[in-house]
Amino acid sequence: MATSTTTTAPTPRPPRVYTVGFWLMCLSSLLFFMSFNMLLPELPDYLTSLGGGEYKGYIIALFTLTAGLSRPFSGKLADTVGRIPVMVFGSLVCFICGFFYPFTVTVVGFLGLRLLHGFSTGFKPTGTAAFIADIVPLARRGEAMGLLGVAGSVGMAAGPTLGSWLAAHFSLNVLFYCSSGLALLSLIVQGTMTETLAPAQRQRFSWKLLKIESWQEVFEPRVLVPAAATLLFLFPFGAIFTVVPDQSRVLGLTGESKGLFYLCYTGASLVVRLVGGRSSDKYGRVPVLIGSSGVMIAALLLLAFAPSVPGFLAGAVLFGLGTGLNSPTIYAWTVDLSHPERRGRAVSTMYMALEAGIGIGALLAGWIFSNEPAHLPFVHLASAGSVLLGLVFLLTMRRRVPAVLEEVA
């Protein structure tokens, strides 16, 4: 008697959440963030040496101004021309500007270059966030944004420390050329990646694409609430990084140790992104934002009322923990609420708010500080007030916005 055998088709393996393209993007982001962040500890003193010490608040403010102004265009181009061309342009600007810093020997020239340099972050992160949202499933988005943030945090941690070391052991010109070189490496990595925008949506670049005909081409209305929260939560970032070099010097942290605040801040941010990357996927975006804002307020109060090196560095760690939870959650929430075909514009809307918050924070910090060390606590108290306002805003608006992942466990 013949026996029949049946074979069961093997169960197809689920697609990988993290592809080669994802890890290449993380590497590109690490190099990009290291490139321009390695300049931060040295630029205030460099500007002072040019005779522009009173313009320290403009170092970050001008950078974020052009970053913010370019967001509407980068978002629209990411949704039409493609994610990768937008990223390539941002890295190219970073490469060119780093190369030209040694040739800026006047205050006007320096500030003009800072203005141009801001276009780099106006384009590269917009394309990056849209690219990641394209290739990572919804239920892992918070985790993915956290891992991408880890790459950025490593760049932000290593950059200032490396920059101070290069300036101390070699020269500022070597620092500037190394910054340019890292941007070039980021650009090369992007050349190995595959475009994720669907071919049917892609267009050839034309100058007509830079024409903004309606507000809908600039803003994504669905993400205005997370964008407003972003503005308030990022105010302290611009304020703190405007005064940190001076506060470090007041506390006796000079030379290579000028980068200690950045190292502690980004190290803590790195740890929390690795450990808590999925927290907003599990508990919801808004609850995590509420908790992280409380940590940020505690950090800012510590910076204001603990005028010592241990208190200063402890404040850096707490601030890193708070922003390490806050940033990827804001990014994921923004993408959650956006329409897939307007994802680039949604991300650019959030980034415009981010740049506005950083720029306003930097300008007000420079004005409040006015090169008077006794004014430093007032800078941090103003920052704490901004985060508190953001917390109240979230508590007020949370019921008016779709929760999306609030119930995902």
LINQUI-V917492 format. One line per field, one symbol per residue. ss: DSSP state (A for helix, B for strand, O for the rest). burial: + if it has 24 or more other C-alpha atoms within 12 Angstrom, else -. Layout:
BEGIN
ss = ???
burial = ???
END
This chain:
BEGIN
ss = OOOOOOOOOOOOOOOOOOOAAAAAAAAAAAAAAAAAAOOAAAAAAAAAAOOOAAAOAAAAAAAAAAAAAAAAAAAAAAAAOOAAAAAAAAAAAAAAAAAAAAAOOOAAAAAAAAAAAAAAAAAAAAAAAAAAAAAOOAAAAAAAAAAAAAAAAAAAAAAAAAAAAAAAAOOAAAAAAAAAAAAAAAAAAAOOOOOOOOAAAOOOOOAAAAOOOOAAAOOOAAAAAAAAAAAAAAAAAAAAAAAAAAAAAAOOOOAAAAAAAAAAAAAAAAAAAAAAOOAAAAAOAAAAAAAAAAAAAAAAAAAAAOOOAAAAAAAAAAAAAAAAAAAAAAAAAAAAAOOAAAAAAAAAAAAAAAAAAAAAAAAAAAAAAOOOAAAAAAAAAAAAAAAAAAAAAAAAAAAAOOOOOOOOO
burial = -----------------+--+++++++++++++++++++++++++++----+-+++++++++++++++++++++++++++++++++++++++++++++++++----+--+++++++++++++++++++++++++++-++++++++++++++++++++++++++++++----+++++++++++++++++++--+-+++-------------------+++++++++++++++++++++++++++++++++-+-++++++++++++++++++++++-++++++++++++++++++++++++++++++-+-+-++++++++++++++++++++++++++++-++++++++++++++++++++++++++++++++-+-+++++++++++++++++-++---+--+-++++---
END
